[in-house]
Amino acid sequence: MRWKGTVLTLMLIVPACAQWVAGPNELRFELEGVERKSVVHLPASDVGDQAVPLVVFFHGSNETGKQYWKISGWKELAESEGFVAVFPNALVYTMPAKEGSGKKTESKWNNGKNYHVEGVMLDDVAFFEEVLRQVKEQLNIDENRIYLVGFSNGGGMAFRIASEIGSQIAALGLVSGAATLAEDTPGRLTELPPISLILGNKDENAMGRDEDGGPLPLDPAEAALHGAVAPLLAGFRRGLGLSETHTVTTTDRFTRWHYGESENSEEAPEFFFTLVKGMEHECPRKAAEKHWEFFQRHTR
């Protein structure tokens, strides 16, 4: 890969002011008076002057980008497939504890939901835009193949970015996240790109949204009437402008819905929803492989 310039700080790999190198590098800058950090992983393979895809991964609550650089499987895919992977860090806020008494501090993305934090949540869409600007300034990124991935709270962040500036995004991969944000959409969000959502049928966040509180049904007929699955599907269809026409694939491990027909004459992006048997509120490495397969279907 050919570099375009120099950067300020790196992850204990080479001295400051040196070029980014293969492997993890730290991108650090100040925004709104606060220092923001991201891990930028460059593949070791030399692709010459060829523009490469970019994948940006948003971690969940009380986690960091560095954690998911280690465990998500995306750095390994970046090496084998020859793309750049970025893992930004959310900021830490103080907020009420879930139990209803006391307070807690944890990292949260400002994805549009009200987390009742002390003070004001900063603009993470602007943070993403600055990360994107600096990465494109340094590296030869294919602007038609920029992809977002998000887990849990980070899935909501990826969804918000795609809702607001999705014309820059080729596709969106979500794991256990953004369902409630999608359900709240009043209508077609014209910026949204194609979306793949992977959810576990034993995800406690989703199970708690249905009155019986049990595992989500893998049977398509049951799922169509379920208090958590039905509004999720309706919300994403509405946001993407898709009709109810769909196909379903069922196996002993998962059920997958595919929507690809517009509700009117306009072209609409496709939506895949995969419900995985036995998966809890987690981000398995296999999800990275499935989302990368989905991303390869789409350019901007």
C-alpha positions in Angstrom: 0.0 0.0 0.0 1.3 3.5 -0.8 1.0 6.1 2.0 0.0 9.7 1.3 1.7 11.4 4.3 2.6 11.2 7.9 0.6 11.0 11.2 1.1 12.1 14.7 1.0 9.1 17.0 1.3 5.3 16.7 0.6 2.3 18.9 4.1 1.8 20.3 5.2 0.4 17.0 7.2 3.2 15.5 8.2 6.7 16.7 5.8 9.7 16.4 5.7 11.4 13.1 6.6 8.2 11.2 4.4 6.7 8.5 1.7 4.2 9.5 2.9 0.7 9.3 1.4 -2.8 8.7 -0.6 -3.9 11.8 -2.2 -1.6 14.4 -1.6 2.1 14.5 -3.2 4.7 16.8 -5.0 7.7 15.3 -5.3 10.4 17.9 -6.7 13.9 17.6 -8.7 16.5 19.5 -12.4 17.2 18.7 -14.7 19.5 20.6 -12.0 20.0 23.1 -11.7 16.2 23.9 -9.0 13.8 22.8 -10.4 11.0 20.6 -8.6 7.7 19.7 -9.0 5.0 17.1 -7.0 1.9 16.2 -6.2 1.8 12.4 -5.1 -1.7 11.2 -3.2 -1.9 7.9 -2.7 -5.2 6.1 0.8 -6.5 5.6 0.1 -7.3 1.9 1.4 -4.7 -0.6 -1.4 -3.8 -3.0 0.6 -1.2 -4.7 -1.3 1.9 -5.8 -4.7 0.1 -5.7 -7.4 1.8 -3.7 -8.6 -0.6 -0.9 -11.8 -1.0 1.0 -12.3 0.5 4.5 -14.2 -1.2 7.4 -15.0 0.8 10.5 -16.1 -1.2 13.6 -18.0 0.4 16.5 -17.7 -1.5 19.8 -20.5 -1.9 22.4 -21.1 -0.2 25.7 -18.3 -0.2 28.3 -15.8 -1.5 25.7 -13.0 -0.2 23.5 -11.9 -0.3 19.9 -8.7 -2.0 21.0 -10.7 -4.9 22.5 -12.4 -5.5 19.3 -9.3 -5.1 17.2 -8.1 -8.2 19.2 -11.3 -10.3 19.3 -13.7 -9.4 16.5 -12.0 -11.2 13.6 -11.8 -8.1 11.5 -8.1 -7.6 11.7 -7.6 -11.1 10.4 -10.0 -10.5 7.5 -8.2 -7.2 6.8 -5.0 -9.2 6.4 -6.5 -12.0 4.2 -8.7 -9.7 2.1 -6.4 -6.7 1.8 -8.5 -3.9 3.4 -8.0 -1.3 6.1 -10.0 -1.8 9.4 -10.6 1.0 11.9 -11.7 0.6 15.5 -12.8 3.9 17.1 -13.2 4.5 20.8 -16.4 5.9 22.3 -16.2 8.4 25.2 -16.9 7.5 28.8 -19.9 9.0 30.6 -21.5 8.9 34.0 -25.1 7.7 34.1 -27.7 6.1 36.3 -27.1 2.4 37.0 -29.6 0.0 35.5 -30.7 -1.3 38.9 -32.2 2.1 39.6 -29.9 3.3 42.4 -26.5 4.7 42.2 -24.4 5.6 39.2 -22.0 4.0 36.7 -19.4 5.1 34.3 -19.0 3.4 30.9 -18.2 4.2 27.3 -21.2 5.0 25.1 -21.7 6.1 21.6 -24.1 9.0 21.0 -26.3 7.0 18.7 -29.5 9.1 19.2 -30.9 7.3 22.3 -31.2 9.0 25.6 -28.9 7.4 28.1 -29.5 10.1 30.8 -25.8 10.8 31.1 -24.4 13.6 33.2 -23.6 16.5 30.9 -23.9 16.5 27.2 -23.0 13.6 24.8 -20.6 14.8 22.1 -21.2 14.4 18.4 -20.0 11.0 17.3 -21.1 11.5 13.8 -18.7 14.4 13.5 -16.1 12.1 15.2 -16.6 9.5 12.5 -16.4 12.1 9.7 -13.0 13.3 11.1 -11.7 9.8 11.4 -12.8 9.1 7.8 -11.2 12.4 6.6 -7.9 11.7 8.3 -7.7 8.0 7.1 -8.5 9.0 3.5 -5.9 11.7 3.7 -3.2 9.2 4.7 -4.2 6.1 2.8 -5.5 5.2 -0.7 -9.1 4.3 0.3 -11.7 3.2 -2.3 -14.5 5.7 -1.6 -17.0 3.3 -3.2 -16.2 0.6 -0.6 -16.5 2.1 2.8 -18.4 -0.2 5.2 -19.6 0.2 8.8 -20.0 -2.5 11.4 -21.5 -2.1 14.9 -22.1 -4.3 17.9 -24.9 -3.5 20.4 -24.6 0.3 21.3 -22.1 0.5 18.4 -24.7 -1.0 16.1 -26.9 1.9 16.9 -24.0 4.3 16.2 -23.4 2.7 12.8 -27.1 2.9 12.1 -27.2 6.6 13.0 -24.2 7.4 10.8 -25.8 5.5 7.9 -29.1 7.3 8.4 -27.5 10.7 8.3 -24.6 10.4 5.9 -25.3 7.0 4.3 -24.5 8.3 0.8 -20.8 7.8 1.8 -21.4 4.2 3.0 -21.6 1.1 0.7 -23.2 -1.2 3.3 -23.9 -1.7 7.0 -23.3 -4.8 9.1 -25.0 -4.9 12.5 -24.6 -7.4 15.4 -27.2 -7.4 18.2 -27.8 -3.7 17.7 -30.0 -0.9 16.2 -33.3 -2.7 16.4 -35.1 -0.1 18.6 -33.7 2.7 16.5 -35.0 1.1 13.3 -38.4 0.6 14.9 -38.6 4.3 15.7 -38.1 5.4 12.1 -41.2 7.3 10.9 -40.6 6.4 7.3 -38.1 5.9 4.5 -34.5 7.0 5.4 -33.2 7.8 2.0 -29.5 7.8 3.1 -29.6 4.2 4.4 -27.4 1.7 2.5 -28.0 -2.1 2.3 -28.0 -3.7 5.8 -27.2 -7.1 7.2 -28.3 -7.7 10.8 -27.2 -10.7 12.9 -29.1 -11.4 16.2 -29.1 -14.3 18.6 -32.4 -15.8 19.5 -31.2 -15.9 23.1 -30.1 -12.2 23.2 -31.4 -11.0 26.5 -32.0 -7.5 25.2 -34.3 -8.7 22.5 -36.0 -11.4 24.6 -36.9 -8.8 27.2 -39.0 -6.9 24.6 -41.6 -9.6 24.3 -44.0 -10.5 27.1 -43.0 -14.1 27.4 -39.3 -13.2 27.7 -38.2 -16.5 26.2 -35.9 -17.2 23.2 -36.9 -15.7 19.9 -38.7 -18.2 17.6 -36.7 -19.4 14.6 -39.9 -20.6 12.9 -40.8 -17.9 10.3 -44.6 -18.1 11.0 -44.1 -17.7 14.7 -41.5 -14.9 14.3 -43.9 -12.9 12.1 -46.2 -12.5 15.1 -43.5 -12.2 17.8 -43.4 -9.1 20.0 -39.7 -8.5 19.3 -39.1 -9.9 15.8 -42.2 -8.5 14.0 -41.5 -4.8 14.9 -37.8 -5.2 14.1 -38.6 -6.5 10.6 -41.2 -3.8 10.1 -38.9 -1.0 11.3 -36.0 -2.0 8.9 -38.4 -2.4 6.0 -39.9 1.0 6.7 -36.5 2.7 7.0 -35.2 1.1 3.8 -38.5 1.6 1.8 -38.9 -2.2 1.3 -42.1 -4.1 0.6 -43.2 -7.1 2.7 -42.1 -9.5 -0.1 -39.2 -11.6 1.1 -37.6 -15.0 1.1 -36.7 -17.1 4.1 -33.8 -19.6 4.5 -34.0 -22.0 7.5 -31.4 -24.4 8.8 -30.9 -26.1 12.2 -28.6 -23.3 13.1 -30.3 -20.1 11.9 -33.2 -18.5 10.1 -32.5 -15.8 7.5 -34.9 -13.3 6.0 -34.1 -11.4 2.8 -36.0 -8.3 1.7 -35.0 -6.8 -1.7 -38.2 -5.4 -3.3 -39.1 -1.7 -3.1 -42.5 -0.7 -1.7 -42.8 1.6 -4.7 -41.2 2.1 -8.1 -38.0 3.6 -6.6 -34.9 1.4 -6.1 -34.4 0.3 -2.5 -31.4 -1.3 -0.7 -31.6 -4.9 0.4 -31.9 -6.1 4.0 -30.8 -9.4 5.5 -31.9 -10.4 9.0 -30.2 -13.6 10.4 -31.5 -15.0 13.7 -29.0 -17.4 15.1 -30.0 -20.3 17.4 -28.4 -20.2 20.9 -26.5 -17.0 20.3 -26.7 -14.5 23.2 -25.9 -10.8 23.3 -22.5 -11.2 21.8 -20.4 -10.5 18.8 -18.9 -13.8 17.5 -16.0 -13.8 15.1 -18.1 -15.7 12.6 -20.3 -12.6 12.3 -17.3 -10.8 10.7 -17.0 -13.4 8.0 -20.7 -13.2 7.2 -20.7 -9.5 7.1 -17.7 -9.4 4.8 -19.4 -11.8 2.4 -22.4 -9.4 2.5 -20.1 -6.3 1.9 -18.6 -7.9 -1.2 -22.1 -7.7 -2.8 -22.1 -4.0 -2.5 -20.3 -0.9 -3.7 -21.6 2.7 -3.6 
